[in-house]
Amino acid sequence: MHTLDTVEVDGIELAYRVWGEREAPPVLLLAGLGADGVDWLGIAPELARTRRVYALDLRGHGASDWPGDYALERVSDDIVGFLAALGLPRVSVVGHSYGGVVGYLLAQRHPGLVERLVIEDAPPLWPQDPPLEVPERPAGRLVFDWAVKTQFTEQRNAPDPRWIEGLSAITAPTLLIGGGPDSHIPQELLADMVKRIPDCRLVTIDAGHLVHETRPEEFLAEVRPFLEAGE
């Protein structure tokens, strides 16, 4: 069982799901673009056997507010406020794709907040050449603000150089999980990220981009001992 709660951070409501005992070591799960905390339903209960698990709907997603401003540093700052509001001085972070980007930006900008970091098949923020096309919004109802997609594409095309330089400032032990050749994320770029993060190990699970959904047992077999090594 889990609960769905909200908290106000810098004028917006953020929704989050919680599993596990309150006194257990905390871990924060950040879903990919277009997904919310529901994305972790297959993983969170297993992690909650030994941890307090928080699955956050990032701004513009799910039950959180859709304020229209989705600058990556603003999204990262939401997490700083979220942790402060919940009285969590330090957490481990597991982020998939877009959530992984937000996670590693948090870890480099606020290293004291991140105990251990898991990055699941997240794109490195190198300038795109040729630029990625800004996609048109599909018809119908969406469970996230399409502006997240357009703004993230624009930020990937012209990223702040500090985002790549800052990988070397990450102090948290880091596990980088790649999805292998079936992922649309170039795996050689993940290998380059490993060289830039001081304490980082790369593991490949041939599952494509959605590793935690496609191969949950293998994903947990890597993530669980990695998180426990910090206790």
C-alpha positions as a Markdown table, in Angstrom:
| # | Residue | x | y | z |
|---|---|---|---|---|
| 1 | Met | 0.0 | 0.0 | 0.0 |
| 2 | His | 1.1 | 3.6 | -0.6 |
| 3 | Thr | -0.3 | 7.1 | 0.0 |
| 4 | Leu | -0.6 | 10.0 | -2.4 |
| 5 | Asp | 0.1 | 13.4 | -0.8 |
| 6 | Thr | 0.9 | 16.9 | -1.9 |
| 7 | Val | 3.2 | 19.6 | -0.6 |
| 8 | Glu | 3.6 | 23.3 | -1.6 |
| 9 | Val | 7.1 | 24.3 | -2.9 |
| 10 | Asp | 7.8 | 27.8 | -4.1 |
| 11 | Gly | 4.2 | 28.5 | -4.9 |
| 12 | Ile | 3.3 | 25.2 | -6.7 |
| 13 | Glu | 1.8 | 22.0 | -5.5 |
| 14 | Leu | 3.9 | 18.8 | -5.9 |
| 15 | Ala | 2.3 | 15.4 | -5.7 |
| 16 | Tyr | 4.2 | 12.4 | -4.4 |
| 17 | Arg | 3.6 | 8.8 | -3.4 |
| 18 | Val | 5.1 | 7.1 | -0.4 |
| 19 | Trp | 5.8 | 3.5 | 0.6 |
| 20 | Gly | 7.7 | 2.0 | 3.5 |
| 21 | Glu | 8.4 | 2.7 | 7.1 |
| 22 | Arg | 9.0 | 6.3 | 8.1 |
| 23 | Glu | 12.2 | 5.5 | 9.9 |
| 24 | Ala | 13.8 | 3.6 | 7.0 |
| 25 | Pro | 16.5 | 5.2 | 4.8 |
| 26 | Pro | 14.9 | 7.4 | 2.2 |
| 27 | Val | 15.1 | 7.1 | -1.5 |
| 28 | Leu | 13.5 | 9.4 | -4.1 |
| 29 | Leu | 12.3 | 8.1 | -7.4 |
| 30 | Leu | 12.1 | 10.5 | -10.4 |
| 31 | Ala | 10.3 | 9.3 | -13.5 |
| 32 | Gly | 11.0 | 10.0 | -17.2 |
| 33 | Leu | 9.4 | 12.7 | -19.3 |
| 34 | Gly | 5.7 | 12.3 | -19.6 |
| 35 | Ala | 5.5 | 9.8 | -16.7 |
| 36 | Asp | 4.7 | 10.3 | -13.0 |
| 37 | Gly | 5.0 | 8.3 | -9.8 |
| 38 | Val | 2.7 | 5.6 | -11.2 |
| 39 | Asp | 5.7 | 4.7 | -13.4 |
| 40 | Trp | 7.4 | 3.1 | -10.3 |
| 41 | Leu | 4.5 | 0.9 | -9.1 |
| 42 | Gly | 6.4 | -2.2 | -10.1 |
| 43 | Ile | 9.6 | -1.2 | -8.3 |
| 44 | Ala | 8.7 | 0.9 | -5.3 |
| 45 | Pro | 7.0 | -1.8 | -3.2 |
| 46 | Glu | 10.2 | -3.9 | -3.5 |
| 47 | Leu | 12.5 | -1.1 | -2.5 |
| 48 | Ala | 10.1 | -0.3 | 0.4 |
| 49 | Arg | 10.9 | -3.6 | 2.1 |
| 50 | Thr | 14.0 | -1.8 | 3.5 |
| 51 | Arg | 13.5 | 1.8 | 2.6 |
| 52 | Arg | 11.2 | 4.8 | 2.8 |
| 53 | Val | 10.3 | 5.4 | -0.9 |
| 54 | Tyr | 9.1 | 8.7 | -2.3 |
| 55 | Ala | 8.0 | 8.8 | -6.0 |
| 56 | Leu | 7.6 | 12.5 | -7.0 |
| 57 | Asp | 5.5 | 13.8 | -9.8 |
| 58 | Leu | 7.8 | 16.5 | -11.3 |
| 59 | Arg | 6.3 | 19.8 | -12.2 |
| 60 | Gly | 4.2 | 19.5 | -15.3 |
| 61 | His | 3.5 | 15.9 | -14.7 |
| 62 | Gly | 0.6 | 13.9 | -13.2 |
| 63 | Ala | -1.0 | 15.4 | -10.2 |
| 64 | Ser | 1.6 | 18.1 | -9.6 |
| 65 | Asp | 0.9 | 21.6 | -10.9 |
| 66 | Trp | 1.6 | 22.5 | -14.5 |
| 67 | Pro | 3.1 | 26.0 | -14.2 |
| 68 | Gly | 4.5 | 26.3 | -17.7 |
| 69 | Asp | 8.1 | 27.0 | -16.7 |
| 70 | Tyr | 10.2 | 23.9 | -17.1 |
| 71 | Ala | 13.8 | 25.1 | -17.0 |
| 72 | Leu | 15.9 | 22.2 | -15.8 |
| 73 | Glu | 17.5 | 24.1 | -12.9 |
| 74 | Arg | 14.0 | 25.2 | -11.8 |
| 75 | Val | 12.9 | 21.5 | -11.8 |
| 76 | Ser | 16.0 | 20.6 | -9.8 |
| 77 | Asp | 15.3 | 23.4 | -7.3 |
| 78 | Asp | 11.8 | 22.0 | -6.8 |
| 79 | Ile | 13.4 | 18.9 | -5.3 |
| 80 | Val | 15.5 | 21.0 | -2.9 |
| 81 | Gly | 12.3 | 22.6 | -1.7 |
| 82 | Phe | 10.5 | 19.2 | -1.6 |
| 83 | Leu | 13.2 | 17.7 | 0.6 |
| 84 | Ala | 13.1 | 20.7 | 2.9 |
| 85 | Ala | 9.4 | 20.6 | 3.2 |
| 86 | Leu | 9.4 | 16.9 | 4.2 |
| 87 | Gly | 12.4 | 17.4 | 6.6 |
| 88 | Leu | 14.7 | 15.1 | 4.6 |
| 89 | Pro | 18.2 | 16.4 | 4.9 |
| 90 | Arg | 19.7 | 13.7 | 2.6 |
| 91 | Val | 18.3 | 11.0 | 0.3 |
| 92 | Ser | 19.4 | 8.5 | -2.3 |
| 93 | Val | 18.0 | 9.4 | -5.8 |
| 94 | Val | 17.0 | 7.1 | -8.6 |
| 95 | Gly | 16.1 | 8.8 | -11.8 |
| 96 | His | 15.0 | 7.5 | -15.2 |
| 97 | Ser | 15.7 | 9.4 | -18.4 |
| 98 | Tyr | 14.5 | 13.0 | -17.9 |
| 99 | Gly | 14.3 | 12.2 | -14.2 |
| 100 | Gly | 17.9 | 11.0 | -14.3 |
| 101 | Val | 18.9 | 14.3 | -15.8 |
| 102 | Val | 17.1 | 16.2 | -13.0 |
| 103 | Gly | 18.8 | 13.8 | -10.6 |
| 104 | Tyr | 22.3 | 14.4 | -11.7 |
| 105 | Leu | 21.8 | 18.2 | -11.9 |
| 106 | Leu | 20.6 | 18.0 | -8.3 |
| 107 | Ala | 23.6 | 16.0 | -7.3 |
| 108 | Gln | 26.1 | 18.4 | -8.9 |
| 109 | Arg | 24.4 | 21.6 | -7.7 |
| 110 | His | 23.5 | 20.4 | -4.2 |
| 111 | Pro | 25.9 | 17.5 | -3.4 |
| 112 | Gly | 25.1 | 17.5 | 0.3 |
| 113 | Leu | 21.5 | 16.4 | -0.4 |
| 114 | Val | 22.3 | 13.3 | -2.4 |
| 115 | Glu | 23.6 | 10.2 | -0.5 |
| 116 | Arg | 23.8 | 7.8 | -3.6 |
| 117 | Leu | 22.7 | 8.4 | -7.2 |
| 118 | Val | 21.2 | 6.0 | -9.7 |
| 119 | Ile | 21.0 | 7.3 | -13.3 |
| 120 | Glu | 18.9 | 5.0 | -15.6 |
| 121 | Asp | 19.5 | 5.5 | -19.3 |
| 122 | Ala | 19.5 | 9.3 | -19.1 |
| 123 | Pro | 20.7 | 11.5 | -22.0 |
| 124 | Pro | 23.9 | 13.5 | -21.3 |
| 125 | Leu | 23.4 | 17.2 | -22.0 |
| 126 | Trp | 25.8 | 17.7 | -24.9 |
| 127 | Pro | 24.7 | 20.2 | -27.7 |
| 128 | Gln | 22.8 | 18.3 | -30.3 |
| 129 | Asp | 24.2 | 18.4 | -33.9 |
| 130 | Pro | 22.0 | 18.3 | -35.9 |
| 131 | Pro | 19.5 | 19.9 | -33.5 |
| 132 | Leu | 16.6 | 17.8 | -32.3 |
| 133 | Glu | 13.3 | 18.8 | -33.8 |
| 134 | Val | 10.8 | 20.4 | -31.5 |
| 135 | Pro | 7.9 | 18.1 | -31.7 |
| 136 | Glu | 4.3 | 19.1 | -32.3 |
| 137 | Arg | 1.8 | 18.3 | -29.6 |
| 138 | Pro | -0.2 | 15.2 | -30.4 |
| 139 | Ala | -4.0 | 15.4 | -30.4 |
| 140 | Gly | -6.0 | 14.4 | -27.3 |
| 141 | Arg | -5.6 | 14.6 | -23.6 |
| 142 | Leu | -2.2 | 14.2 | -22.1 |
| 143 | Val | -1.2 | 13.3 | -18.5 |
| 144 | Phe | 1.6 | 15.9 | -18.6 |
| 145 | Asp | 2.2 | 19.4 | -20.0 |
| 146 | Trp | 3.5 | 19.2 | -23.5 |
| 147 | Ala | 5.6 | 22.3 | -22.8 |
| 148 | Val | 7.9 | 20.0 | -20.8 |
| 149 | Lys | 8.7 | 18.2 | -24.0 |
| 150 | Thr | 9.3 | 21.3 | -26.1 |
| 151 | Gln | 11.4 | 23.1 | -23.4 |
| 152 | Phe | 13.5 | 20.0 | -22.7 |
| 153 | Thr | 14.2 | 19.6 | -26.4 |
| 154 | Glu | 15.3 | 23.2 | -26.6 |
| 155 | Gln | 17.5 | 22.8 | -23.6 |
| 156 | Arg | 19.1 | 19.7 | -25.0 |
| 157 | Asn | 19.8 | 21.5 | -28.2 |
| 158 | Ala | 21.6 | 24.4 | -26.4 |
| 159 | Pro | 22.5 | 23.2 | -22.9 |
| 160 | Asp | 24.3 | 25.2 | -20.4 |
| 161 | Pro | 28.0 | 24.2 | -20.5 |
| 162 | Arg | 28.0 | 24.0 | -16.7 |
| 163 | Trp | 25.7 | 21.0 | -16.8 |
| 164 | Ile | 28.4 | 18.8 | -18.4 |
| 165 | Glu | 31.3 | 20.4 | -16.5 |
| 166 | Gly | 29.4 | 19.9 | -13.3 |
| 167 | Leu | 29.4 | 16.2 | -13.6 |
| 168 | Ser | 32.9 | 16.2 | -12.0 |
| 169 | Ala | 31.3 | 18.0 | -9.0 |
| 170 | Ile | 29.1 | 15.0 | -8.1 |
| 171 | Thr | 30.3 | 13.5 | -4.8 |
| 172 | Ala | 27.7 | 10.8 | -4.4 |
| 173 | Pro | 28.6 | 7.3 | -5.4 |
| 174 | Thr | 26.8 | 6.8 | -8.7 |
| 175 | Leu | 25.4 | 3.8 | -10.6 |
| 176 | Leu | 24.7 | 4.5 | -14.3 |
| 177 | Ile | 22.4 | 1.9 | -15.8 |
| 178 | Gly | 22.3 | 1.8 | -19.6 |
| 179 | Gly | 19.7 | 0.0 | -21.6 |
| 180 | Gly | 22.0 | -1.4 | -24.3 |
| 181 | Pro | 21.8 | -1.2 | -28.1 |
| 182 | Asp | 18.0 | -1.2 | -28.2 |
| 183 | Ser | 17.8 | 2.1 | -26.3 |
| 184 | His | 17.6 | 5.3 | -28.3 |
| 185 | Ile | 20.1 | 6.8 | -25.9 |
| 186 | Pro | 23.6 | 6.5 | -27.5 |
| 187 | Gln | 25.4 | 4.1 | -25.1 |
| 188 | Glu | 28.8 | 5.4 | -25.9 |
| 189 | Leu | 27.8 | 8.8 | -24.4 |
| 190 | Leu | 26.9 | 7.0 | -21.2 |
| 191 | Ala | 30.4 | 5.6 | -21.2 |
| 192 | Asp | 31.8 | 9.1 | -21.5 |
| 193 | Met | 29.6 | 10.3 | -18.6 |
| 194 | Val | 31.1 | 7.6 | -16.4 |
| 195 | Lys | 34.6 | 9.1 | -17.0 |
| 196 | Arg | 33.4 | 12.5 | -15.9 |
| 197 | Ile | 31.6 | 11.5 | -12.6 |
| 198 | Pro | 34.3 | 10.8 | -10.0 |
| 199 | Asp | 32.8 | 7.7 | -8.3 |
| 200 | Cys | 30.7 | 6.1 | -11.0 |
| 201 | Arg | 30.1 | 2.6 | -12.4 |
| 202 | Leu | 28.3 | 1.7 | -15.6 |
| 203 | Val | 26.1 | -1.4 | -15.8 |
| 204 | Thr | 24.3 | -2.4 | -19.0 |
| 205 | Ile | 21.0 | -4.3 | -18.9 |
| 206 | Asp | 19.9 | -5.1 | -22.5 |
| 207 | Ala | 16.3 | -4.0 | -22.0 |
| 208 | Gly | 16.1 | -0.9 | -24.1 |
| 209 | His | 15.3 | 2.5 | -22.6 |
| 210 | Leu | 12.7 | 1.4 | -20.1 |
| 211 | Val | 15.0 | -0.8 | -18.0 |
| 212 | His | 13.1 | -0.7 | -14.7 |
| 213 | Glu | 9.8 | -1.7 | -16.6 |
| 214 | Thr | 11.2 | -4.2 | -19.0 |
| 215 | Arg | 13.6 | -6.0 | -16.7 |
| 216 | Pro | 12.6 | -5.1 | -13.1 |
| 217 | Glu | 14.2 | -8.0 | -11.4 |
| 218 | Glu | 17.6 | -7.3 | -13.1 |
| 219 | Phe | 17.2 | -3.6 | -12.3 |
| 220 | Leu | 16.5 | -4.3 | -8.7 |
| 221 | Ala | 19.4 | -6.8 | -8.5 |
| 222 | Glu | 21.7 | -3.9 | -9.3 |
| 223 | Val | 20.0 | -1.0 | -7.4 |
| 224 | Arg | 19.3 | -2.8 | -4.1 |
| 225 | Pro | 22.9 | -3.7 | -3.2 |
| 226 | Phe | 24.2 | -0.4 | -4.5 |
| 227 | Leu | 21.8 | 1.5 | -2.2 |
| 228 | Glu | 22.6 | -0.8 | 0.7 |
| 229 | Ala | 26.3 | -0.3 | 0.3 |
| 230 | Gly | 25.8 | 3.2 | 1.7 |
| 231 | Glu | 24.3 | 2.1 | 5.0 |
